Amino acid sequence: MTVHRFHAMGCEVVLAGGDPDEVAAVFERWEGAFSLFRPGSELSRVNASRSSVLVVSPLFAETLDLALDVAAETEGLVDPALGAEVRLVGPVLSRSPGVPLDLNGVVKALAVDEAATTLSGLGFVSAGGDLAVRGPVDVGLPGGGAVQVVEGGLATSGTATRGRHLVDPRAGRSSDSPWEQVTVSGATCLAADVAAKAAFLLGVDGPDWLDGRGIAGRFLGLDGRIVCNVTWQASLVCI
């Protein structure tokens, strides 16, 4: 199986079993709409606007609606507005002027999941710790060891690759989690990524939080120790 690599969303994208041009187009669509580093992206234009009411595109509205659902499901741990009040009714976005939005909590994983649907058969799409598979794939784990992902997605979130990039909305600052990396298995890349972010931000409560939802998680501590929650141990080989 041929493996292709290219860069998008600030990280390396790796895929097998699909057309690299088609996958690149998927990532460009998401990045073009939601990049915080492109002044012409819709997200950048929304954040630059001083209006309290905006009409946004269908893609933007659908993605923000999903992100707000994620914020509710995680009790604000993964929140596109970091706790500020935002309302969305159809394509109409309402917020206090100057409240910035950040949809990085869902966009990359959504791009990975969509890209995986373009694969012609067995294969995978991986981008910066987010993975969606079509058939079994062996994946190296932070701190050593490996696991075979048979279906769905796997996501790793933490501090090792980009510094303390996860903001804890409860404190309004970068997280002081005891974990370096949290790896989570999910039915989709999005489900895994959201759970990994939330578990990381919850710190020592992360393993139990995942277990309470039947989600498998593996935690690499800042001290190098590895903790696998009960669900991970029951469903995956923890090495």
Backbone as CSV, one residue per row, in Angstrom:
resi,resn,N_x,N_y,N_z,CA_x,CA_y,CA_z,C_x,C_y,C_z
1,MET,0.844,-1.189,0.000,0.000,0.000,0.000,0.890,1.253,0.000
2,THR,0.671,2.117,-0.973,1.487,3.325,-1.102,1.088,4.362,-0.054
3,VAL,2.094,4.950,0.594,1.870,5.979,1.609,2.233,7.338,1.018
4,HIS,1.349,8.304,1.190,1.577,9.666,0.692,1.654,10.626,1.874
5,ARG,2.433,11.685,1.703,2.594,12.683,2.755,2.518,14.085,2.172
6,PHE,1.883,15.000,2.895,1.898,16.414,2.547,1.605,17.207,3.819
7,HIS,1.746,18.513,3.746,1.515,19.355,4.927,0.215,20.147,4.787
8,ALA,-0.538,20.202,5.861,-1.767,20.996,5.925,-2.082,21.249,7.392
9,MET,-2.765,22.331,7.658,-3.170,22.679,9.026,-1.986,22.675,9.991
10,GLY,-0.828,23.039,9.515,0.348,23.148,10.369,0.962,21.842,10.786
11,CYS,0.619,20.741,10.125,1.175,19.441,10.498,1.316,18.567,9.255
12,GLU,1.966,17.424,9.432,2.110,16.475,8.330,0.873,15.591,8.252
13,VAL,0.336,15.472,7.050,-0.776,14.566,6.787,-0.208,13.333,6.101
14,VAL,-0.576,12.165,6.596,-0.112,10.899,6.037,-1.344,10.088,5.660
15,LEU,-1.339,9.513,4.467,-2.482,8.704,4.063,-2.038,7.513,3.249
16,ALA,-2.877,6.497,3.267,-2.674,5.308,2.437,-4.038,4.815,2.001
17,GLY,-4.105,4.310,0.780,-5.357,3.766,0.283,-6.257,4.773,-0.394
18,GLY,-5.720,5.954,-0.692,-6.555,6.979,-1.312,-5.769,7.877,-2.251
19,ASP,-6.483,8.806,-2.881,-5.899,9.769,-3.821,-5.392,10.973,-3.023
20,PRO,-4.081,11.229,-3.030,-3.557,12.337,-2.226,-4.118,13.696,-2.640
21,ASP,-4.414,13.880,-3.927,-4.986,15.155,-4.360,-6.389,15.343,-3.804
22,GLU,-7.162,14.271,-3.765,-8.517,14.357,-3.231,-8.486,14.626,-1.733
23,VAL,-7.590,13.958,-1.029,-7.466,14.183,0.408,-6.963,15.602,0.688
24,ALA,-5.997,16.060,-0.099,-5.482,17.424,0.081,-6.584,18.456,-0.132
25,ALA,-7.478,18.193,-1.083,-8.581,19.118,-1.341,-9.522,19.197,-0.142
26,VAL,-9.734,18.065,0.528,-10.566,18.063,1.726,-9.942,18.943,2.806
27,PHE,-8.662,18.767,3.043,-7.991,19.562,4.068,-7.977,21.040,3.705
28,GLU,-7.798,21.351,2.424,-7.776,22.749,1.993,-9.142,23.401,2.219
29,ARG,-10.208,22.652,1.989,-11.549,23.194,2.209,-11.732,23.583,3.677
30,TRP,-11.335,22.707,4.583,-11.490,23.007,6.007,-10.541,24.111,6.458
31,GLU,-9.305,24.033,6.001,-8.335,25.051,6.414,-8.692,26.408,5.825
32,GLY,-9.155,26.411,4.586,-9.525,27.670,3.953,-10.665,28.375,4.670
33,ALA,-11.538,27.602,5.311,-12.671,28.195,6.020,-12.354,28.556,7.464
34,PHE,-11.496,27.749,8.123,-11.369,27.871,9.575,-9.971,28.184,10.104
35,SER,-9.012,28.439,9.230,-7.671,28.756,9.721,-7.664,30.097,10.450
36,LEU,-7.002,30.117,11.603,-6.795,31.367,12.332,-5.618,32.146,11.776
37,PHE,-4.870,31.531,10.869,-3.643,32.142,10.352,-3.797,32.632,8.914
38,ARG,-5.000,32.509,8.362,-5.286,33.045,7.037,-6.281,34.185,7.182
39,PRO,-5.852,35.423,6.900,-6.760,36.568,7.062,-8.034,36.438,6.247
40,GLY,-7.964,35.688,5.134,-9.133,35.563,4.275,-10.076,34.443,4.650
41,SER,-9.735,33.638,5.660,-10.639,32.551,6.046,-11.910,33.133,6.655
42,GLU,-12.997,32.358,6.577,-14.242,32.864,7.145,-14.104,33.060,8.653
43,LEU,-13.408,32.174,9.323,-13.228,32.324,10.766,-12.478,33.610,11.099
44,SER,-11.430,33.909,10.352,-10.678,35.149,10.590,-11.553,36.370,10.351
45,ARG,-12.384,36.316,9.319,-13.269,37.449,9.030,-14.337,37.608,10.110
46,VAL,-14.867,36.492,10.598,-15.841,36.557,11.688,-15.193,37.149,12.943
47,ASN,-13.998,36.705,13.263,-13.321,37.208,14.458,-12.936,38.673,14.332
48,ALA,-12.683,39.127,13.096,-12.295,40.527,12.891,-13.505,41.461,12.912
49,SER,-14.694,40.921,12.742,-15.893,41.747,12.692,-16.250,42.279,14.077
50,ARG,-16.696,43.517,14.126,-17.148,44.115,15.389,-18.658,44.012,15.542
51,SER,-19.318,43.358,14.597,-20.765,43.223,14.660,-21.148,42.147,15.672
52,SER,-22.267,42.342,16.350,-22.752,41.358,17.312,-23.624,40.293,16.657
53,VAL,-24.056,40.539,15.434,-24.879,39.589,14.694,-24.309,39.431,13.294
54,LEU,-24.056,38.174,12.910,-23.466,37.889,11.604,-24.220,36.734,10.954
55,VAL,-24.292,36.761,9.639,-24.801,35.628,8.881,-23.590,34.867,8.332
56,VAL,-23.510,33.579,8.661,-22.345,32.781,8.279,-22.754,31.733,7.241
57,SER,-21.755,31.116,6.633,-21.998,30.120,5.594,-22.582,28.844,6.201
58,PRO,-23.203,27.995,5.369,-23.720,26.719,5.888,-22.640,25.861,6.545
59,LEU,-21.437,25.795,5.958,-20.353,25.006,6.554,-19.970,25.569,7.910
60,PHE,-19.856,26.880,7.999,-19.487,27.514,9.266,-20.561,27.256,10.324
61,ALA,-21.830,27.436,9.938,-22.917,27.249,10.889,-22.970,25.806,11.379
62,GLU,-22.832,24.853,10.463,-22.885,23.440,10.841,-21.740,23.075,11.783
63,THR,-20.554,23.594,11.486,-19.378,23.274,12.297,-19.462,23.927,13.666
64,LEU,-19.889,25.183,13.706,-20.030,25.866,14.992,-21.114,25.204,15.834
65,ASP,-22.208,24.809,15.208,-23.276,24.124,15.936,-22.753,22.844,16.581
66,LEU,-21.959,22.095,15.827,-21.356,20.874,16.365,-20.405,21.208,17.510
67,ALA,-19.596,22.252,17.336,-18.638,22.643,18.380,-19.355,23.073,19.654
68,LEU,-20.495,23.732,19.511,-21.262,24.129,20.695,-21.863,22.908,21.387
69,ASP,-22.268,21.902,20.596,-22.729,20.646,21.194,-21.602,19.975,21.972
70,VAL,-20.401,19.999,21.390,-19.232,19.427,22.070,-18.971,20.165,23.386
71,ALA,-19.111,21.490,23.362,-18.904,22.268,24.589,-19.889,21.847,25.673
72,ALA,-21.142,21.599,25.273,-22.136,21.170,26.251,-21.835,19.767,26.771
73,GLU,-21.441,18.872,25.861,-21.157,17.485,26.249,-19.956,17.383,27.184
74,THR,-18.982,18.277,27.001,-17.775,18.246,27.834,-17.845,19.241,28.984
75,GLU,-19.020,19.799,29.210,-19.225,20.781,30.277,-18.231,21.936,30.168
76,GLY,-18.035,22.389,28.924,-17.215,23.563,28.681,-15.727,23.314,28.568
77,LEU,-15.300,22.065,28.655,-13.859,21.788,28.562,-13.325,22.035,27.149
78,VAL,-14.120,21.693,26.142,-13.740,21.940,24.741,-14.775,22.899,24.184
79,ASP,-14.460,24.180,24.204,-15.441,25.230,23.943,-14.899,26.199,22.893
80,PRO,-15.623,26.415,21.779,-15.109,27.310,20.728,-15.062,28.768,21.149
81,ALA,-15.765,29.122,22.229,-15.780,30.512,22.676,-15.159,30.691,24.051
82,LEU,-14.559,29.623,24.579,-13.893,29.665,25.886,-14.780,30.266,26.971
83,GLY,-16.031,29.815,26.967,-16.935,30.225,28.034,-17.776,31.441,27.741
84,ALA,-17.457,32.194,26.684,-18.263,33.367,26.341,-19.591,32.916,25.728
85,GLU,-20.599,33.771,25.852,-21.923,33.397,25.335,-21.991,33.581,23.829
86,VAL,-22.379,32.521,23.165,-22.545,32.524,21.711,-23.853,31.836,21.388
87,ARG,-24.626,32.402,20.478,-25.889,31.793,20.051,-25.875,31.634,18.545
88,LEU,-26.451,30.529,18.103,-26.531,30.247,16.679,-27.945,29.791,16.363
89,VAL,-28.611,30.512,15.489,-29.948,30.145,15.015,-29.882,30.060,13.503
90,GLY,-29.856,28.835,12.990,-29.645,28.669,11.553,-28.300,29.255,11.171
91,PRO,-28.273,30.158,10.177,-26.999,30.770,9.790,-26.669,32.055,10.542
92,VAL,-27.487,32.414,11.530,-27.310,33.695,12.230,-26.541,33.475,13.539
93,LEU,-25.394,34.085,13.610,-24.517,33.998,14.779,-24.643,35.267,15.600
94,SER,-24.892,35.094,16.889,-24.983,36.233,17.808,-23.957,36.061,18.912
95,ARG,-23.269,37.120,19.243,-22.268,37.090,20.314,-21.967,38.519,20.717
96,SER,-21.320,38.673,21.832,-20.863,40.005,22.220,-19.759,40.445,21.277
97,PRO,-19.734,41.705,20.866,-18.684,42.171,19.965,-17.295,41.891,20.531
98,GLY,-16.419,41.397,19.686,-15.047,41.152,20.091,-14.789,39.780,20.668
99,VAL,-15.821,38.957,20.834,-15.617,37.596,21.346,-15.055,36.729,20.222
100,PRO,-13.818,36.240,20.359,-13.226,35.431,19.288,-13.698,33.988,19.380
101,LEU,-13.735,33.338,18.239,-14.053,31.920,18.174,-12.823,31.149,17.726
102,ASP,-12.683,29.950,18.240,-11.589,29.060,17.837,-12.184,27.666,17.666
103,LEU,-12.255,27.207,16.418,-12.868,25.919,16.121,-11.844,24.809,15.934
104,ASN,-10.602,25.065,16.376,-9.566,24.034,16.267,-9.904,22.781,17.063
105,GLY,-10.798,22.904,18.029,-11.173,21.750,18.828,-11.890,20.671,18.051
106,VAL,-12.431,21.029,16.877,-13.154,20.030,16.077,-12.715,19.963,14.624
107,VAL,-12.142,21.035,14.092,-11.952,21.129,12.636,-10.980,20.093,12.080
108,LYS,-9.825,19.919,12.715,-8.846,18.980,12.156,-9.385,17.560,12.150
109,ALA,-10.045,17.175,13.238,-10.611,15.824,13.309,-11.722,15.647,12.279
110,LEU,-12.527,16.682,12.070,-13.564,16.605,11.040,-12.945,16.427,9.660
111,ALA,-11.837,17.119,9.410,-11.152,16.975,8.122,-10.617,15.557,7.950
112,VAL,-10.062,14.987,9.018,-9.546,13.620,8.947,-10.682,12.634,8.674
113,ASP,-11.801,12.788,9.385,-12.931,11.882,9.176,-13.471,11.989,7.748
114,GLU,-13.602,13.214,7.248,-14.098,13.372,5.878,-13.110,12.793,4.873
115,ALA,-11.824,13.054,5.074,-10.811,12.536,4.155,-10.838,11.017,4.113
116,ALA,-11.095,10.397,5.270,-11.128,8.931,5.317,-12.269,8.361,4.485
117,THR,-13.336,9.137,4.296,-14.453,8.648,3.482,-14.100,8.603,2.003
118,THR,-13.017,9.265,1.604,-12.610,9.255,0.194,-11.730,8.061,-0.145
119,LEU,-11.284,7.301,0.867,-10.402,6.167,0.604,-11.141,5.114,-0.220
120,SER,-10.428,4.508,-1.136,-11.052,3.545,-2.050,-11.212,2.164,-1.433
121,GLY,-10.472,1.884,-0.377,-10.551,0.579,0.277,-9.887,0.659,1.623
122,LEU,-9.079,-0.336,1.959,-8.355,-0.303,3.218,-7.334,0.825,3.207
123,GLY,-7.167,1.476,4.346,-6.183,2.551,4.426,-6.407,3.400,5.658
124,PHE,-5.785,4.574,5.672,-5.896,5.471,6.830,-5.558,6.888,6.412
125,VAL,-5.989,7.828,7.243,-5.593,9.235,7.133,-5.169,9.683,8.517
126,SER,-4.006,10.306,8.622,-3.477,10.769,9.898,-3.000,12.210,9.755
127,ALA,-3.292,13.025,10.772,-2.840,14.421,10.744,-2.587,14.900,12.157
128,GLY,-1.318,15.091,12.498,-0.963,15.700,13.774,-1.585,15.050,14.986
129,GLY,-1.549,13.728,15.067,-2.086,13.032,16.227,-3.511,12.566,16.075
130,ASP,-4.163,12.935,14.967,-5.531,12.498,14.701,-5.525,11.456,13.596
131,LEU,-6.239,10.343,13.797,-6.193,9.220,12.866,-7.593,8.656,12.645
132,ALA,-7.909,8.358,11.367,-9.108,7.600,11.027,-8.664,6.458,10.128
133,VAL,-9.210,5.267,10.355,-8.757,4.086,9.624,-9.907,3.424,8.879
134,ARG,-9.549,2.719,7.831,-10.438,1.815,7.120,-9.727,0.468,7.072
135,GLY,-9.921,-0.341,8.109,-9.191,-1.594,8.244,-8.066,-1.438,9.242
136,PRO,-7.472,-2.559,9.677,-6.478,-2.531,10.764,-5.203,-1.777,10.405
137,VAL,-4.748,-0.954,11.356,-3.510,-0.179,11.196,-2.756,-0.232,12.520
138,ASP,-1.453,-0.549,12.469,-0.609,-0.524,13.661,-0.123,0.896,13.912
139,VAL,-0.298,1.363,15.144,0.011,2.759,15.469,0.964,2.807,16.656
140,GLY,2.063,3.540,16.507,2.970,3.765,17.626,2.341,4.698,18.642
141,LEU,2.640,4.474,19.916,2.050,5.254,20.992,3.086,6.146,21.670
142,PRO,2.663,7.299,22.197,3.588,8.165,22.921,4.244,7.423,24.079
143,GLY,5.548,7.585,24.214,6.272,6.934,25.297,6.652,5.497,25.011
144,GLY,6.316,5.001,23.804,6.677,3.635,23.443,5.485,2.711,23.403
145,GLY,5.654,1.592,22.711,4.573,0.640,22.560,3.747,0.954,21.325
146,ALA,2.789,0.097,21.042,1.955,0.248,19.862,0.610,-0.406,20.102
147,VAL,-0.348,-0.058,19.270,-1.673,-0.652,19.342,-2.175,-0.810,17.910
148,GLN,-3.010,-1.793,17.685,-3.632,-1.956,16.376,-5.036,-1.368,16.429
149,VAL,-5.278,-0.380,15.568,-6.598,0.230,15.454,-7.336,-0.477,14.329
150,VAL,-8.463,-1.085,14.644,-9.184,-1.902,13.679,-10.220,-1.087,12.915
151,GLU,-10.876,-0.171,13.594,-11.873,0.668,12.945,-12.018,1.968,13.724
152,GLY,-12.681,2.942,13.124,-12.921,4.207,13.807,-11.712,5.111,13.817
153,GLY,-11.448,5.727,14.968,-10.369,6.695,15.043,-9.571,6.600,16.322
154,LEU,-8.423,7.229,16.296,-7.541,7.334,17.458,-6.995,8.754,17.462
155,ALA,-6.950,9.372,18.626,-6.451,10.749,18.710,-5.571,10.918,19.926
156,THR,-4.513,11.691,19.757,-3.607,12.018,20.855,-3.585,13.529,21.037
157,SER,-3.755,13.956,22.269,-3.754,15.381,22.574,-2.836,15.631,23.752
158,GLY,-2.183,16.790,23.751,-1.286,17.086,24.856,-0.335,18.205,24.554
159,THR,0.871,18.109,25.131,1.817,19.225,25.093,3.090,18.931,24.319
160,ALA,3.333,17.700,23.939,4.663,17.326,23.450,5.041,17.973,22.131
161,THR,4.062,18.174,21.231,4.420,18.649,19.898,4.331,20.157,19.746
162,ARG,3.417,20.807,20.465,3.219,22.241,20.249,3.282,23.056,21.535
163,GLY,3.883,22.479,22.575,3.908,23.197,23.838,2.539,23.160,24.488
164,ARG,2.330,23.971,25.489,1.055,23.944,26.210,0.005,24.710,25.418
165,HIS,-0.509,24.046,24.369,-1.426,24.707,23.465,-2.881,24.554,23.859
166,LEU,-3.185,23.693,24.824,-4.567,23.505,25.230,-4.904,24.464,26.370
167,VAL,-5.925,25.281,26.147,-6.344,26.252,27.151,-7.455,25.650,27.978
168,ASP,-7.316,25.759,29.296,-8.352,25.303,30.215,-9.334,26.455,30.408
169,PRO,-10.554,26.349,29.849,-11.495,27.462,29.952,-11.928,27.746,31.381
170,ARG,-11.777,26.777,32.263,-12.135,27.005,33.658,-11.177,27.984,34.318
171,ALA,-9.930,27.992,33.860,-8.917,28.881,34.431,-8.591,30.050,33.513
172,GLY,-8.978,29.933,32.234,-8.697,30.985,31.269,-7.238,31.085,30.893
173,ARG,-6.516,29.986,31.038,-5.088,29.983,30.706,-4.673,28.575,30.266
174,SER,-3.417,28.446,29.837,-2.917,27.149,29.414,-3.033,26.139,30.544
175,SER,-3.346,24.911,30.164,-3.570,23.862,31.152,-2.299,23.517,31.923
176,ASP,-2.477,23.152,33.194,-1.364,22.639,33.998,-1.565,21.147,34.267
177,SER,-2.107,20.442,33.280,-2.374,19.007,33.401,-1.098,18.237,33.731
178,PRO,-1.207,17.160,34.503,-0.042,16.325,34.796,0.322,15.401,33.637
179,TRP,-0.490,15.420,32.581,-0.244,14.535,31.442,0.532,15.243,30.347
180,GLU,1.420,14.509,29.723,2.098,15.023,28.530,1.278,14.727,27.283
181,GLN,0.756,13.514,27.208,-0.055,13.116,26.061,-1.182,12.199,26.540
182,VAL,-2.351,12.372,25.948,-3.492,11.495,26.210,-3.966,10.937,24.878
183,THR,-4.035,9.622,24.782,-4.459,8.946,23.558,-5.783,8.253,23.808
184,VAL,-6.739,8.480,22.915,-8.089,7.961,23.102,-8.569,7.286,21.823
185,SER,-9.296,6.191,21.986,-9.916,5.484,20.870,-11.386,5.875,20.792
186,GLY,-11.889,6.024,19.555,-13.289,6.403,19.401,-13.901,5.858,18.130
187,ALA,-15.211,5.955,18.034,-15.915,5.484,16.843,-15.545,6.311,15.622
188,THR,-15.173,7.560,15.845,-14.682,8.445,14.783,-13.460,9.178,15.310
189,CYS,-12.731,9.803,14.411,-11.600,10.621,14.839,-12.090,11.780,15.697
190,LEU,-13.213,12.390,15.314,-13.744,13.506,16.084,-14.066,13.097,17.510
191,ALA,-14.763,11.973,17.667,-15.113,11.513,19.010,-13.866,11.267,19.845
192,ALA,-12.858,10.661,19.232,-11.611,10.385,19.949,-10.893,11.673,20.317
193,ASP,-10.855,12.624,19.400,-10.109,13.865,19.624,-10.750,14.707,20.722
194,VAL,-12.058,14.832,20.687,-12.754,15.611,21.720,-12.520,14.984,23.093
195,ALA,-12.650,13.659,23.172,-12.456,12.974,24.451,-11.022,13.105,24.943
196,ALA,-10.050,13.051,24.024,-8.647,13.188,24.405,-8.375,14.578,24.981
197,LYS,-8.916,15.602,24.350,-8.728,16.970,24.847,-9.352,17.127,26.230
198,ALA,-10.585,16.651,26.372,-11.266,16.795,27.660,-10.535,16.039,28.762
199,ALA,-10.113,14.806,28.465,-9.413,13.999,29.471,-8.083,14.632,29.862
200,PHE,-7.388,15.210,28.889,-6.138,15.908,29.191,-6.392,17.069,30.151
201,LEU,-7.404,17.875,29.844,-7.684,19.056,30.660,-8.181,18.694,32.051
202,LEU,-8.804,17.541,32.193,-9.309,17.110,33.497,-8.196,16.622,34.428
203,GLY,-7.009,16.438,33.894,-5.881,16.054,34.724,-6.054,14.682,35.354
204,VAL,-5.871,14.590,36.662,-5.921,13.290,37.340,-7.312,12.656,37.262
205,ASP,-8.333,13.441,36.978,-9.683,12.900,36.853,-9.959,12.353,35.455
206,GLY,-9.016,12.557,34.521,-9.229,12.151,33.140,-9.538,10.678,32.939
207,PRO,-8.754,9.758,33.531,-9.030,8.328,33.320,-10.424,7.917,33.770
208,ASP,-10.849,8.375,34.940,-12.173,8.005,35.437,-13.280,8.639,34.588
209,TRP,-13.053,9.856,34.116,-14.043,10.535,33.263,-14.274,9.728,31.991
210,LEU,-13.204,9.243,31.393,-13.343,8.414,30.199,-14.039,7.098,30.531
211,ASP,-13.635,6.461,31.631,-14.260,5.192,32.014,-15.764,5.355,32.226
212,GLY,-16.161,6.478,32.783,-17.575,6.723,33.014,-18.383,6.803,31.742
213,ARG,-17.691,7.024,30.635,-18.349,7.109,29.324,-18.004,5.924,28.429
214,GLY,-17.325,4.927,29.014,-16.965,3.746,28.242,-15.957,4.019,27.142
215,ILE,-15.073,4.997,27.365,-14.087,5.407,26.358,-12.696,4.956,26.785
216,ALA,-11.976,4.343,25.857,-10.635,3.829,26.150,-9.595,4.944,26.055
217,GLY,-8.761,5.076,27.088,-7.750,6.122,27.099,-6.432,5.663,27.689
218,ARG,-5.360,6.187,27.152,-4.003,5.887,27.622,-3.302,7.211,27.902
219,PHE,-2.708,7.344,29.092,-2.165,8.616,29.559,-0.658,8.498,29.773
220,LEU,0.085,9.396,29.153,1.528,9.493,29.378,1.783,10.697,30.266
221,GLY,2.301,10.452,31.476,2.524,11.525,32.419,3.767,12.338,32.108
222,LEU,3.823,13.526,32.653,5.004,14.365,32.506,6.229,13.706,33.120
223,ASP,5.987,12.781,34.053,7.083,12.054,34.688,7.442,10.768,33.939
224,GLY,6.791,10.529,32.813,7.096,9.357,31.996,6.263,8.122,32.297
225,ARG,5.469,8.154,33.361,4.672,6.973,33.673,3.496,6.865,32.710
226,ILE,3.053,5.651,32.473,1.936,5.389,31.573,0.773,4.823,32.380
227,VAL,-0.384,5.421,32.202,-1.607,4.977,32.883,-2.640,4.647,31.813
228,CYS,-3.154,3.415,31.855,-4.230,3.008,30.955,-5.505,2.868,31.767
229,ASN,-6.587,3.509,31.321,-7.816,3.373,32.099,-8.416,1.982,31.915
230,VAL,-9.436,1.675,32.691,-10.008,0.327,32.696,-10.543,-0.043,31.329
231,THR,-11.178,0.900,30.649,-11.770,0.617,29.343,-10.687,0.300,28.313
232,TRP,-9.580,1.014,28.365,-8.460,0.721,27.462,-7.940,-0.688,27.703
233,GLN,-7.732,-1.008,28.955,-7.200,-2.327,29.288,-8.146,-3.442,28.855
234,ALA,-9.441,-3.182,28.903,-10.413,-4.201,28.549,-10.575,-4.376,27.045
235,SER,-10.276,-3.317,26.274,-10.575,-3.394,24.847,-9.351,-3.367,23.945
236,LEU,-8.233,-2.907,24.475,-7.030,-2.781,23.662,-5.842,-3.398,24.399
237,VAL,-4.804,-3.719,23.652,-3.579,-4.221,24.261,-2.748,-3.031,24.700
238,CYS,-2.544,-2.867,25.978,-1.760,-1.750,26.529,-0.346,-2.229,26.782
239,ILE,0.602,-1.713,26.021,1.993,-2.195,26.097,2.858,-1.129,26.769
